[in-house]
């Protein structure tokens, strides 16, 4: 088992939980026993590409999105950020702004 197996297992487990899909249903769809599926979901053994394809079909997503979710560690429904954004510069002081305790009467300061 390596880190990528664990990340894939985490992503599969998370998406199954989000969609409330029971593991016996997934085991039947994969054609594997429940202990085999539990071993894969625990990250103790690797999913095959064919198994990931079938799981993606059960979940209703593209296999690539499932793998991207494992790589990025994000939910499948979250948008994938393609570029990093720079933080916005702080707002400059408005020289025409009124002081915080300025008194106004009929729209005019006095």
C-alpha positions in Angstrom: 0.0 0.0 0.0 1.3 3.5 -0.8 -0.1 7.0 -0.3 -1.9 7.1 -3.7 -3.8 3.9 -2.8 -4.9 5.6 0.5 -5.9 8.8 -1.3 -8.0 6.8 -3.9 -9.6 4.8 -1.1 -10.4 8.0 0.8 -11.9 9.6 -2.3 -14.1 6.5 -3.1 -15.2 6.2 0.5 -16.1 9.9 0.8 -18.1 9.9 -2.4 -20.0 6.7 -1.5 -20.8 8.3 1.9 -21.9 11.6 0.3 -24.3 9.8 -2.0 -25.4 7.3 0.7 -24.4 4.3 -1.4 -24.1 1.2 0.7 -20.9 -0.9 0.4 -22.8 -4.2 -0.3 -24.3 -2.6 -3.4 -20.8 -1.6 -4.6 -19.4 -5.0 -3.8 -22.2 -6.6 -5.9 -21.5 -4.1 -8.8 -17.8 -4.9 -8.7 -18.3 -8.7 -8.4 -16.1 -8.9 -5.3 -16.7 -10.0 -1.8 -17.5 -7.5 0.9 -14.2 -8.2 2.8 -12.3 -7.6 -0.5 -14.1 -4.2 -0.9 -13.5 -3.3 2.7 -9.8 -4.0 2.3 -9.7 -1.7 -0.8 -11.7 1.0 1.0 -9.3 0.8 4.0 -6.4 1.3 1.6 -4.9 -2.1 2.4 -5.0 -3.1 -1.2 -5.3 -1.2 -4.5 -8.3 -0.7 -6.7 -7.9 -1.8 -10.3 -8.7 0.6 -13.1 -11.6 -1.6 -14.0 -13.0 -1.5 -10.4 -12.6 2.3 -10.4 -14.5 2.5 -13.7 -17.4 0.4 -12.2 -17.4 2.5 -9.0 -17.5 5.7 -11.0 -20.5 4.2 -12.9 -22.3 3.4 -9.6 -21.6 6.9 -8.3 -22.5 8.5 -11.6 -19.3 10.4 -12.3 -16.4 10.1 -14.7 -13.5 7.9 -13.6 -11.1 10.8 -14.2 -13.1 13.0 -11.9 -12.8 10.3 -9.2 -9.1 10.1 -9.6 -8.7 13.9 -9.7 -10.7 14.0 -6.4 -8.1 11.6 -4.9 -5.2 13.6 -6.3 -6.5 17.0 -5.2 -8.2 15.8 -2.0 -11.4 17.6 -2.8 -15.0 16.7 -3.3 -16.0 15.8 -6.8 -18.7 18.4 -6.8 -16.2 21.2 -6.0 -14.9 23.2 -9.0 -11.3 22.4 -9.9 -9.2 25.5 -9.7 -7.1 25.7 -12.8 -5.0 28.7 -11.8 -3.8 30.4 -8.7 -5.3 33.8 -8.0 -3.3 36.5 -6.4 -4.8 38.2 -3.3 -6.6 41.5 -4.0 -4.6 44.5 -3.0 -5.8 46.3 0.2 -8.3 49.1 -0.4 -6.8 52.6 -0.7 -8.0 55.3 1.6 -10.6 57.5 0.0 -9.4 61.1 0.3 -13.0 62.4 0.0 -14.5 60.2 2.6 -16.1 61.9 5.6 -14.5 61.4 9.0 -16.3 58.8 11.1 -18.0 61.3 13.3 -18.9 63.9 10.7 -22.3 65.5 11.3 -24.7 66.0 8.4 -27.8 68.1 8.0 -29.8 67.9 4.8 -27.0 66.1 3.0 -24.4 68.8 3.9 -21.7 68.4 6.4 -21.2 71.2 8.9 
